[in-house]
Amino acid sequence: MVISHKTNRRVLYPLVLALIFSAHMLWADEPFDYFENSWSVIGLKDYRDGTRISPENELLLAEKDKLQLKFGRSLTPLSRKQTKTLLEGWLPVVLLTAEDEEVRYAFTLWATPLPTVNNWHKAFDWPGEGENFLIWIKVKVTNIGLTQADAKLSIERITPSGSKITPFKWSVRPGQSVEAVARIPYAPIEDTSVFDSENPKLWLNRTVEYWQGMMTKAARIKVPCLKATQAMLAAHVCQLIANDHGELHGGEGFYDTFYIRDGGYQIMELEEAGLFGAAHKAVNYYLRSQLPEGRFETQKGQFDANGQALWVFWQFYKITGDREWLTKVYPQMRSAVDWAMKARRQASADSPFAGLLPAALADGEYLWDGKHHIVGYDFWNLRGLLCTAEAAKALGKDAEAKELFGEADSYRADIEAAWKRTGLAHFPPSWEKEGTHWGNTEILWPTMLFVPDDPRVTALQKEAREVHGGGFVEGTIRWLCPKHPSAIHPYMSAYTTMASLIRGEHEQVVKDFYWYLLHSTATHAFAEGIYYKSRTAWNETIPHVTVDSNYALSFRHMLMHEHGDELHLLPAVPDWWLEEGKEILVERAPTHFGEMSFRVCGLAKGVEVTLEPPSRNPPERIVLHLPQSRSLINKLEGVEVELSSNQTKRWDFATVIKLYREQAKQ
């Protein structure tokens, strides 16, 4: 551990004292953070590990070490009372403030490569010179009072074999600031003196410039809601930190491995963000996850991964247009489909499960006995079959495409027969009608398996939103199992929300979107599952990359959504984003039709839209959706305008916070 400190001897004059009072008022108004167990993370892109910051604001290091920060005359440990935020609202630079009477402590925490590497530029982007990195802790201590005050700070590295404390003590005059800096390797290094002279301002600037530069390569999306925009950028960063050498992982320190199920949405988020370098690396891990029998698997004995991998390959081709790549992967796609075709014929023709996949365990549906036939497994393998048929068609393999589309028709017929035997209006989690909702809700998204107005789709939407476990809580689906009572599941809700988007239920989508945002930290981190009565994430699963990704996907598709050969703009955005003086900006956004940009400016009499449509393979239709109260002022050649009803309620972040607090009092 390396510590340095300096003093700013400037003294505030009496005329500035009013500003001190104003600052007190600002600092007292902490940003909203839903979780009682609020975690965050700092780290570097694609390194094996990142540093998680606990609800008590302790930093977790290698070898079960941790850093504890204490402040004030009594050396009080930082705690949940101090709310973490991010520099510029999204950068992986964590900010904290704490006060001890008239002394304010401002903490800045971030990660950089070790300054001893040969090429620090490359080391920011990839762990080419080792996995270790440096954690920086900068603390600015300011006396905001009128009299001399004592100030103390300690930084303690706690290890399984003991601890080392580095203390500080100052007597600070009114208006005076002192600063301490700690330079701490994530994994222990015997001699840290080589870092003593490293300039924190220089390395903070390098960190900011790296991440800002990374985002200049990505699609740019900016909307009138600052929380929404910052949460999307934070989701990109979270993904890149959680990745390990390009392999998609579900979290940092938990679910720290590759899951085909989670990774499918994560790689889609990278693609739609325009982060194709990361997406190219990630898709290779899918290609390596095929068993000798042809099936794709990462979660042992669960069959949804097989269809999900096939969709990932088709989605990658659609958004890149890379025909050569599709040609190379098609044999693996066909091999996986052959497994599914064989597997669904194992049951005898007179079995109630004829034509369906065999019984298997399912953690999502919470059916672990392996004796249930999982609806989501059939849905995903049907989707994978359809994606492979489309791939064959795109590659000119017409005979194969015809065969596979015929197989899909047969599979649909068997699914239809199984559904009729349930006697239900909707599709259940398992054909035995047991389990909690999971894969059965992925019915219109990420590709449509049924038409949006299919009565079973309508019934499933109603079942999930209003019936299942008592219906949505805090705008979120319930996840029912004995292990997790009173639990809700945000990213499971995303599939129901996306079905509503495809069905044209724009106000419902906007409402769901802001409830999803409610369930985030002040650093825009999301959790897998939530015990809503205690405002805690189960198993400390924050930030959960899949939840982050599903947020970013919902956000993107509210603004632009591919519907077969059609491109829909603004299919589900809050009406107030289109008000006079508001602006929506999209630049360099990848789509199935190529890259596109557009800008929507709210004016007094309506909206003005400028559009650079995609040109790689232009859509058959481009449809712009606007509320009846916001007409299009200018002409857009080749764009159809569809008007929808005005939304009945203004949904924004402040609205859901207010509703949440009102409900919590009941």
C-alpha positions in Angstrom: 0.0 0.0 0.0 1.3 3.4 -1.0 0.0 6.6 0.6 0.8 10.2 -0.1 -0.9 13.4 0.9 -0.8 17.1 0.3 -2.4 20.2 1.7 -4.3 23.1 0.1 -3.8 26.1 2.3 -6.3 28.5 0.8 -8.7 29.8 3.3 -12.3 30.7 2.6 -13.3 34.3 3.3 -16.5 35.3 5.1 -18.2 36.3 1.9 -18.0 32.7 0.8 -19.7 31.2 3.9 -23.1 31.3 2.2 -21.7 28.9 -0.4 -20.7 26.5 2.4 -24.3 26.4 3.7 -25.6 25.8 0.1 -23.1 22.9 -0.2 -24.4 21.4 3.0 -27.9 21.3 1.5 -26.7 19.7 -1.8 -24.7 17.0 0.0 -27.6 16.1 2.2 -29.7 15.2 -0.8 -28.3 11.7 -1.7 -29.3 10.2 -5.0 -31.9 7.4 -4.9 -30.5 3.9 -4.4 -33.1 1.1 -4.2 -30.9 -1.5 -2.5 -30.0 -1.9 1.1 -27.2 -4.2 0.0 -25.8 -1.9 -2.7 -22.7 -3.2 -4.5 -20.6 -1.6 -7.2 -17.4 -2.5 -9.1 -14.3 -0.9 -10.5 -11.9 -2.7 -12.8 -10.5 -3.0 -16.3 -11.8 -4.4 -19.5 -11.5 -8.1 -19.9 -9.3 -8.7 -16.8 -10.0 -11.9 -14.9 -11.0 -10.0 -11.7 -12.5 -6.7 -10.8 -12.8 -5.0 -7.4 -16.3 -5.2 -5.9 -17.3 -2.5 -3.5 -19.5 -3.8 -0.8 -22.7 -2.2 0.7 -20.4 -1.1 3.6 -18.1 0.4 1.0 -15.2 -2.0 1.7 -13.1 -3.0 -1.4 -12.7 -6.7 -2.0 -9.2 -7.7 -3.2 -7.4 -10.9 -4.3 -6.7 -13.7 -1.8 -9.8 -12.7 0.3 -8.1 -9.5 1.3 -10.3 -6.3 1.7 -9.8 -2.6 2.3 -11.7 -0.8 5.0 -11.8 2.9 5.0 -12.4 4.9 8.2 -12.9 8.6 8.6 -13.4 11.3 11.3 -12.1 11.8 14.8 -13.6 8.5 15.9 -12.4 6.7 12.8 -15.9 5.6 11.8 -15.9 2.9 9.0 -17.7 3.9 5.8 -21.0 2.2 5.7 -24.3 1.9 3.8 -25.0 5.5 4.9 -22.6 6.8 2.2 -24.2 6.4 -1.2 -21.9 5.4 -4.1 -22.2 7.4 -7.3 -20.1 7.4 -10.5 -18.0 10.2 -12.1 -20.0 11.8 -14.9 -22.8 9.4 -13.9 -21.4 6.3 -15.7 -17.6 6.1 -15.6 -16.1 3.3 -13.5 -14.9 5.9 -11.0 -16.8 5.6 -7.7 -17.5 8.7 -5.6 -18.4 8.8 -2.0 -18.8 11.6 0.6 -18.9 11.4 4.3 -19.0 14.1 7.0 -17.8 14.3 10.6 -19.4 17.5 12.0 -17.8 20.3 9.9 -15.3 18.2 8.1 -16.2 16.7 4.7 -14.4 13.6 3.2 -14.7 13.1 -0.5 -13.5 9.7 -1.7 -12.7 8.8 -5.3 -12.0 5.2 -6.2 -10.8 3.8 -9.5 -8.6 1.2 -11.2 -5.7 1.4 -13.7 -3.1 -0.9 -15.0 0.0 -1.2 -12.9 2.2 1.9 -13.8 5.1 -0.5 -14.3 3.7 -2.1 -17.4 5.5 -1.5 -20.7 2.4 -0.2 -22.6 -0.2 1.3 -20.4 -2.4 2.2 -23.4 -2.8 -1.5 -24.3 -3.0 -2.6 -20.7 -6.2 -0.5 -20.2 -7.8 -2.6 -23.0 -6.5 -6.1 -22.4 -4.5 -7.9 -19.6 -1.5 -8.5 -21.9 1.0 -7.9 -19.2 -0.6 -9.8 -16.3 -3.9 -9.8 -14.4 -2.9 -7.5 -11.6 -3.9 -3.8 -11.5 -3.7 -0.8 -9.3 -6.6 0.5 -7.2 -6.5 4.2 -6.5 -8.1 5.9 -3.4 -8.0 9.6 -3.4 -9.5 11.4 -0.4 -10.0 15.1 -0.2 -10.7 16.4 3.3 -12.2 19.8 3.6 -13.2 21.9 6.7 -16.5 23.5 5.7 -17.0 25.0 9.1 -16.0 28.3 10.8 -13.4 27.0 13.3 -10.3 24.8 13.3 -11.2 21.1 13.2 -9.4 17.8 13.6 -9.6 15.3 10.8 -8.6 11.6 10.7 -8.4 8.9 8.0 -7.3 5.3 8.0 -6.9 2.8 5.2 -6.6 -0.8 6.4 -5.8 -3.8 4.3 -7.3 -6.7 6.1 -5.9 -10.2 5.2 -6.6 -13.7 6.5 -3.3 -13.5 8.4 -3.6 -10.0 9.8 -4.0 -6.4 8.8 -2.0 -3.2 8.1 -3.3 0.2 9.0 -2.1 3.5 7.5 -3.4 6.4 9.6 -3.7 10.1 8.8 -4.3 13.0 11.1 -4.7 16.7 10.4 -5.7 19.9 12.0 -7.6 21.7 9.3 -8.4 25.4 9.2 -11.8 26.8 7.9 -11.8 26.4 4.1 -8.6 24.4 4.1 -8.4 21.1 2.2 -5.9 18.3 2.6 -5.6 15.3 0.3 -4.4 11.7 0.7 -3.8 9.2 -2.0 -3.5 5.4 -1.7 -2.1 3.2 -4.5 -3.0 -0.4 -3.8 -2.3 -3.4 -6.0 -5.3 -5.7 -6.3 -3.1 -8.7 -5.7 -0.3 -8.2 -3.2 3.1 -7.0 -4.4 6.1 -7.2 -2.1 7.6 -3.8 -3.0 5.0 -1.1 -3.8 7.5 1.8 -3.5 7.7 1.9 -7.3 4.3 3.5 -7.3 5.1 6.3 -4.8 5.7 9.0 -7.3 2.8 8.2 -9.6 0.5 11.2 -10.2 -3.2 10.5 -9.3 -4.5 13.3 -11.5 -2.6 11.9 -14.5 -3.9 8.3 -13.9 -7.5 9.5 -13.3 -7.3 11.5 -16.5 -6.0 8.4 -18.4 -8.9 6.3 -16.9 -11.5 8.8 -18.0 -10.0 9.2 -21.4 -9.9 5.5 -22.0 -13.5 4.8 -21.1 -14.7 7.9 -22.9 -12.7 6.8 -26.0 -14.3 3.3 -25.7 -17.8 4.9 -25.9 -16.9 7.0 -28.9 -16.6 3.7 -30.8 -20.0 2.7 -29.7 -23.5 3.7 -30.8 -24.4 7.0 -29.2 -27.9 7.3 -27.6 -29.0 10.3 -25.7 -32.6 11.0 -24.4 -34.1 13.7 -22.2 -34.0 11.3 -19.2 -30.4 11.5 -17.7 -30.9 8.4 -15.6 -31.9 6.4 -18.6 -28.9 7.6 -20.7 -26.4 7.1 -17.9 -27.7 3.6 -17.0 -27.2 2.5 -20.6 -23.5 3.7 -20.6 -22.9 2.1 -17.2 -24.3 -1.2 -18.6 -21.8 -1.1 -21.4 -19.0 -0.6 -18.9 -20.2 -3.3 -16.5 -20.2 -5.8 -19.4 -16.7 -5.0 -20.4 -15.3 -5.2 -16.8 -17.1 -8.5 -16.2 -15.8 -10.2 -19.4 -12.8 -12.4 -18.8 -10.4 -12.3 -21.8 -13.5 -11.8 -24.1 -15.6 -14.5 -22.4 -19.0 -13.2 -21.3 -19.5 -13.7 -17.6 -22.7 -13.0 -15.6 -21.1 -11.1 -12.8 -17.9 -10.1 -11.0 -17.3 -12.4 -8.0 -20.6 -14.3 -8.5 -21.8 -16.2 -11.6 -18.2 -15.5 -12.7 -18.4 -17.9 -15.6 -19.9 -18.3 -19.1 -23.6 -19.1 -19.5 -25.1 -19.5 -22.9 -28.5 -18.5 -21.5 -27.3 -15.2 -20.0 -24.7 -14.6 -22.6 -27.2 -14.5 -25.5 -28.6 -11.2 -24.3 -25.2 -9.9 -23.3 -23.7 -10.4 -26.7 -26.8 -8.9 -28.3 -26.3 -5.8 -26.1 -22.7 -5.6 -27.3 -23.7 -5.9 -30.9 -26.5 -3.3 -30.6 -24.1 -1.0 -28.8 -21.7 -1.2 -31.7 -19.0 -2.8 -29.5 -18.1 -5.4 -32.2 -14.6 -6.1 -31.0 -16.0 -7.5 -27.8 -18.9 -9.2 -29.6 -16.5 -11.0 -32.0 -14.5 -12.4 -29.1 -17.6 -13.4 -27.2 -19.2 -15.4 -30.1 -16.2 -17.6 -30.3 -17.0 -19.0 -26.9 -20.3 -20.2 -28.2 -18.7 -22.1 -31.0 -16.5 -23.9 -28.4 -19.5 -24.9 -26.3 -20.8 -27.7 -28.5 -20.9 -31.3 -27.2 -19.8 -34.2 -29.5 -23.5 -35.1 -29.9 -24.1 -31.7 -31.5 -26.0 -30.0 -28.6 -24.7 -26.7 -27.2 -24.5 -26.6 -23.4 -22.9 -24.7 -20.5 -25.5 -25.5 -17.8 -25.4 -29.3 -17.5 -28.5 -31.1 -18.6 -30.5 -28.0 -19.6 -31.7 -27.8 -23.2 -32.5 -24.2 -23.8 -28.8 -23.4 -24.5 -29.0 -25.4 -27.7 -31.6 -23.1 -29.2 -30.1 -20.0 -27.7 -26.7 -20.6 -29.3 -28.4 -21.0 -32.7 -30.2 -17.7 -32.2 -27.0 -16.0 -31.2 -25.3 -17.1 -34.4 -28.3 -15.9 -36.5 -28.5 -12.6 -34.7 -24.7 -12.1 -35.1 -25.1 -12.6 -38.9 -28.2 -10.3 -39.1 -26.5 -7.4 -37.4 -23.1 -7.8 -39.1 -24.2 -9.0 -42.5 -21.1 -11.2 -42.5 -22.1 -14.0 -44.9 -18.6 -15.5 -44.8 -18.8 -16.0 -41.1 -22.3 -17.5 -41.4 -21.0 -20.0 -43.9 -18.3 -21.1 -41.5 -20.6 -21.6 -38.5 -23.5 -23.1 -40.4 -22.3 -26.7 -40.1 -22.3 -26.4 -36.3 -25.8 -24.9 -36.4 -27.0 -27.8 -38.5 -25.4 -30.3 -36.1 -27.3 -28.7 -33.2 -30.6 -28.9 -35.1 -30.0 -32.5 -35.9 -29.6 -33.2 -32.2 -32.9 -31.4 -31.4 -34.7 -33.3 -34.3 -33.5 -36.6 -32.9 -34.2 -35.7 -29.2 -37.8 -34.7 -29.8 -38.6 -38.1 -31.4 -37.6 -40.1 -28.4 -41.1 -40.3 -27.0 -43.5 -42.8 -28.6 -46.2 -41.5 -30.9 -49.0 -42.2 -28.3 -47.1 -40.4 -25.5 -48.6 -37.0 -24.3 -45.1 -35.6 -24.9 -44.7 -36.9 -28.4 -42.6 -34.5 -30.5 -41.3 -32.6 -27.5 -37.9 -32.6 -25.9 -37.3 -35.1 -23.1 -37.8 -34.3 -19.4 -34.9 -32.4 -17.9 -34.0 -30.3 -14.9 -34.5 -26.5 -15.1 -33.1 -24.0 -12.7 -35.0 -21.0 -14.2 -38.4 -22.7 -13.8 -37.1 -24.0 -10.4 -37.8 -27.7 -11.4 -34.7 -29.6 -10.3 -36.0 -33.2 -10.3 -35.4 -33.7 -14.0 -39.0 -35.1 -14.4 -40.6 -32.2 -16.1 -40.9 -31.3 -19.8 -39.9 -27.6 -19.9 -41.9 -25.4 -22.3 -39.1 -22.9 -22.6 -36.8 -25.6 -23.8 -39.2 -26.4 -26.7 -39.6 -22.7 -27.5 -35.9 -22.1 -27.6 -35.2 -25.1 -29.8 -38.0 -24.2 -32.1 -36.5 -20.7 -32.3 -33.1 -22.2 -33.0 -34.6 -24.4 -35.7 -36.2 -21.4 -37.4 -33.0 -19.4 -37.2 -31.1 -22.3 -38.8 -33.7 -22.6 -41.5 -33.3 -18.8 -42.2 -29.5 -19.3 -42.3 -29.8 -22.1 -44.9 -32.1 -19.8 -47.0 -29.6 -16.9 -46.7 -26.8 -19.2 -47.9 -28.7 -20.5 -50.9 -29.3 -24.0 -49.4 -32.9 -24.0 -50.6 -33.5 -27.8 -50.1 -32.1 -27.7 -46.6 -34.1 -24.6 -45.8 -37.3 -26.3 -47.0 -36.6 -29.4 -44.9 -36.0 -27.3 -41.8 -39.0 -25.1 -42.2 -41.0 -28.3 -42.6 -39.5 -29.6 -39.3 -40.5 -26.4 -37.6 -44.1 -26.8 -38.8 -44.1 -30.3 -37.3 -42.6 -29.1 -34.1 -45.3 -26.4 -33.9 -48.0 -29.0 -34.3 -46.6 -31.0 -31.5 -46.4 -27.9 -29.2 -50.0 -27.1 -30.2 -51.1 -30.6 -29.2 -49.3 -30.4 -25.9 -50.8 -27.0 -25.1 -54.3 -28.3 -25.7 -53.7 -31.1 -23.2 -52.9 -28.6 -20.5 -56.4 -27.1 -20.6 -54.9 -23.7 -20.0 -55.4 -20.5 -21.9 -51.7 -19.7 -21.7 -48.4 -21.5 -22.1 -47.2 -22.8 -18.7 -43.6 -23.1 -17.4 -43.7 -26.9 -18.0 -46.1 -29.1 -19.9 -46.9 -30.6 -16.5 -48.1 -27.1 -15.5 -45.6 -26.8 -12.7 -42.8 -24.3 -12.0 -42.3 -20.6 -12.1 -42.3 -18.5 -15.2 -39.1 -18.4 -17.2 -38.5 -19.6 -20.8 -42.2 -19.7 -21.5 -42.4 -15.9 -21.4 -39.7 -15.6 -24.2 -42.5 -16.1 -26.7 -42.3 -13.0 -28.9 -38.8 -11.9 -28.0 -36.0 -12.1 -29.1 -37.8 -13.5 -32.2 -41.5 -14.1 -32.6 -42.6 -17.7 -32.3 -46.3 -16.8 -32.5 -48.2 -13.8 -33.9 -48.6 -11.0 -31.3 -52.4 -11.2 -31.1 -52.4 -15.0 -30.6 -54.9 -15.6 -27.7 -52.3 -17.7 -25.8 -49.9 -14.8 -25.9 -52.5 -12.4 -24.7 -53.4 -14.9 -21.9 -49.8 -15.3 -20.9 -49.3 -11.6 -20.6 -52.4 -11.4 -18.3 -51.2 -14.5 -16.3 -47.7 -13.0 -15.7 -48.9 -9.4 -15.0 -52.0 -10.1 -12.9 -52.3 -13.7 -11.7 -48.9 -15.4 -11.2 -48.2 -15.2 -7.5 -50.6 -12.3 -7.1 -49.4 -10.4 -10.1 -46.6 -7.9 -10.7 -45.1 -6.2 -7.7 -43.3 -2.8 -8.1 -43.9 -3.3 -11.9 -41.9 -6.6 -11.8 -42.8 -10.3 -12.3 -42.7 -12.6 -9.3 -40.3 -15.5 -9.2 -41.9 -18.2 -7.1 -40.0 -20.9 -5.3 -39.6 -22.0 -1.7 -36.0 -20.8 -1.5 -36.9 -17.2 -2.5 -40.2 -16.1 -0.9 -41.4 -12.6 -1.7 -39.0 -12.4 -4.6 -39.3 -10.4 -7.9 -37.2 -10.9 -10.9 -36.4 -7.8 -13.1 -34.8 -9.4 -16.1 -37.6 -12.0 -16.3 -39.9 -9.0 -16.5 -38.0 -7.7 -19.5 -39.4 -10.5 -21.7 -43.0 -9.6 -20.8 -42.2 -6.0 -21.5 -40.7 -6.8 -24.9 -43.8 -8.8 -25.7 -45.8 -5.7 -24.9 -43.6 -3.6 -27.2 -44.1 -6.0 -30.1 -47.9 -5.9 -29.4 -47.9 -2.1 -29.6 -48.7 -1.5 -25.9 -46.5 1.6 -25.7 -47.6 3.0 -22.4 -47.3 -0.3 -20.7 -43.7 -0.5 -22.0 -42.9 3.0 -20.7 -44.3 2.1 -17.3 -42.3 -1.1 -17.1 -39.2 0.6 -18.2 -39.2 3.1 -15.3 -40.1 0.4 -12.8 -37.1 -1.5 -14.1 -34.9 1.6 -13.6 -36.3 2.0 -10.0 -34.6 -1.3 -9.1 -31.1 0.0 -9.5 -28.4 1.5 -7.4 -27.2 5.1 -7.6 -24.3 3.7 -9.8 -27.0 2.2 -12.1 -26.2 -1.4 -11.1 -29.0 -4.0 -11.3 -29.7 -7.2 -9.4 -30.8 -10.7 -10.6 -33.6 -11.2 -8.1 -34.9 -8.9 -5.4 -36.6 -9.5 -2.0 -38.8 -6.4 -2.4 -39.9 -6.3 1.3 -36.3 -5.8 2.5 -35.0 -4.0 -0.7 -32.2 -6.5 -1.0 -30.8 -8.5 -3.9 -30.6 -12.2 -3.4 -27.1 -13.7 -3.0 -25.5 -10.2 -3.3 -25.9 -10.4 -7.1 -25.1 -6.8 -7.9 -24.2 -5.7 -10.5 -25.7 -8.5 -12.6 -24.6 -8.2 -16.2 -27.6 -9.9 -17.7 -29.9 -7.5 -16.0 -27.8 -4.6 -17.1 -27.9 -6.0 -20.7 -31.7 -6.5 -20.7 -32.1 -2.9 -19.5 -30.0 -1.6 -22.4 -31.8 -3.8 -24.9 -35.2 -2.6 -23.8 -34.0 1.0 -23.9 -32.6 0.5 -27.5 -35.7 -1.2 -28.8 -38.0 1.5 -27.4 -36.2 3.8 -29.8 -35.6 1.5 -32.8 -36.9 -2.0 -33.3 -36.5 -4.5 -36.2 -39.8 -6.3 -36.9 -38.9 -8.8 -39.7 -38.2 -6.7 -42.8 -39.5 -3.5 -41.1 -37.7 -0.9 -39.0 -39.8 0.9 -36.4 -38.7 4.1 -34.8 -39.9 5.3 -31.4 -42.3 2.4 -31.0 -42.5 3.0 -27.2 -41.0 6.1 -25.7 -42.5 8.5 -23.1 -44.5 11.2 -24.6 -42.6 13.8 -22.6 -39.4 12.9 -24.4 -41.0 14.5 -27.4 -42.1 17.8 -25.7 -40.9 21.2 -26.8 -37.2 21.7 -26.1 -36.5 17.9 -25.7 -34.2 15.9 -28.0 -33.6 12.3 -28.7 -30.3 11.6 -30.4 -29.1 8.3 -32.0 -25.8 8.0 -33.8 -24.0 5.1 -35.4 -26.6 2.5 -34.3 -26.2 -0.9 -35.8 -29.4 -2.6 -37.0 -30.3 -5.7 -39.0 -30.3 -3.4 -42.0 -27.0 -1.6 -41.4 -25.9 1.4 -39.4 -28.3 4.3 -38.9 -28.6 7.7 -37.1 -31.5 10.0 -36.3 -32.4 13.0 -34.3 -35.8 14.0 -32.9 -36.3 17.6 -31.8 -39.4 18.7 -29.9 -40.8 22.0 -31.1 -43.9 24.0 -30.2 -46.1 22.5 -33.0 -44.7 19.0 -33.0 -41.4 17.2 -33.7 -38.8 17.6 -36.3 -36.9 14.4 -37.3 -33.7 14.1 -39.3 -32.8 10.5 -40.4 -29.9 8.8 -41.9 -31.5 5.4 -42.7 -29.6 2.1 -42.9 -28.4 1.3 -46.4 -26.6 -2.1 -46.2 -29.9 -3.9 -47.0 -32.7 -1.3 -46.6 -35.8 -2.4 -44.8 -39.0 -2.8 -46.7 -40.7 -0.2 -44.5 -39.6 2.4 -42.0 -42.3 3.4 -39.6 -42.1 6.4 -37.2 -44.4 6.1 -34.2 -45.7 9.4 -32.7 -48.5 10.3 -30.2 -51.5 12.1 -31.6 -50.4 15.3 -29.8 -47.0 15.4 -31.4 -47.2 15.5 -35.2 -44.2 15.4 -37.6 -43.5 18.9 -38.9 -41.0 18.1 -41.6 -41.2 15.6 -44.5 -39.3 12.3 -44.3 -39.0 10.5 -47.6 -39.7 6.8 -47.4 -41.0 7.0 -43.8 -44.5 6.1 -42.8 -45.9 7.8 -39.7 -48.3 6.0 -37.4 -50.1 7.9 -34.7 -50.9 6.3 -31.3 -53.0 7.4 -28.4 -51.5 9.9 -26.0 -50.2 8.4 -22.8 -52.5 8.9 -19.9 -49.8 9.4 -17.3 -46.3 10.9 -17.3 -43.9 8.1 -16.4 -40.4 9.2 -15.3 -37.9 8.2 -12.6 -39.3 10.6 -10.1 -42.8 9.2 -10.7 -41.8 5.6 -9.8 -39.8 6.7 -6.8 -42.8 8.5 -5.5 -45.1 5.5 -6.2 -42.7 3.2 -4.6 -42.5 5.2 -1.4 -46.2 5.6 -1.2 -46.6 1.8 -1.6 -43.9 1.1 1.0 -46.0 3.1 3.6 -49.0 0.9 3.1 
